[in-house]
Amino acid sequence: MSDALERFEKGLREVSEASAGAFTGRSTEQALRDENAKLVGPNGQLTQLMKLMRELPADRRKDLGQQANALKAEIQAAFEGALDRLARAAREAELTGPALDPTLPGRGVRRGRLHPLTRTIHQLVDVFVALGFDVEDAPEVDYASNCFGKLGFPPDHPATDMQDSFFVERPGGELDTVLRTHTTTVQIHQMLKRPPPMAVICPGAVYRRDDDATHSPMFAQIDGFAVDEGLTFAHLKGVLTAFVRRLFGDEVPVRFRPSYFPFVEPGGELDMGCVFCRPWEADAERTRACRVCKGTGWMEILGCGMIHPVVFEAVGIDPTRYTGFAFGMGIDRISMLRHGVSNIRLLYENDARFLARL
Ligand code: DAH
């Protein structure tokens, strides 16, 4: 009788004995798994024993192999049975135990709050209402002529490319309708509706074929304008300077730069001092390293200007009697600046974990 045969038969008896009571009296799943591993895990007793198979005399190999496999199956069945009993016992305890513990603290109800963009709109509206502006609405789907033509964009002029549009096909197949690309359309709607003087702001959604980290195809703008006899660029500067100071602080400097928009003349852009590196605090190093203003110390926040006479003509207001000023800005951008948000999509994805931090 070979040595291997002897060791194998002895080993089988030992595993069989060890497995007999292995799973009784274990009260956790982990304990059961540990016992199972000792027998049939990668380093288990039976697994080790099987490695001797090759050395067994050929005429006994089949028979002993079957015995070992039968033992393995028994262990497997005992293990599963024990797991099952444990699960049943736990369920039983749950069902027969106290039905409900009324002394447990309840789940808190989380308080909702306004979206950061909505809060920014409220703040902007508050500032302009305090300066005497009315809040008005204008349609989101509008005639292209209100969006472009009446605002001084020549037909098919490359300037319309500034605002790549979503056209809406009407039942007749005409392509004269767009999702408004700016809230500047409010000028046309209001001036056609009522006589000067007027001072109006209009916050709302606008749409453009634009999509990157700082542009979303739908975003929010606010436009404002005032029409009266004798309004000058000084009124525009006064109103916009007051606006920046109320929203961002009295210490923030502003500057006006010439720029082109078809509906204003002269037209400009308003920059304000970067509210991240605060260059007026004279830390030149901080400004040089500022990624928000790219080291310039200035941030562009809106377009503005004196209403172009062609706009007055388009709505039947006498440009020799009346003048007006206008401005428009992205609300998302103001909100991003106020909250230090770098990707516009974060404002529209409605991830409550992110929004709760603003
Ligand atoms: N509508 C312009 C835009 O979307 C912004 C703008 C510039 C509005 C100048 C104005 C203005 O009212 O006067 O880019």
Residues whose N, C-alpha, C, O or C-beta is under 5 A from the ligand:
A	BS01	DAH	T181 H182 T184 D223 G224 F261 V264 G303 C304 G305 A326 F327 G328
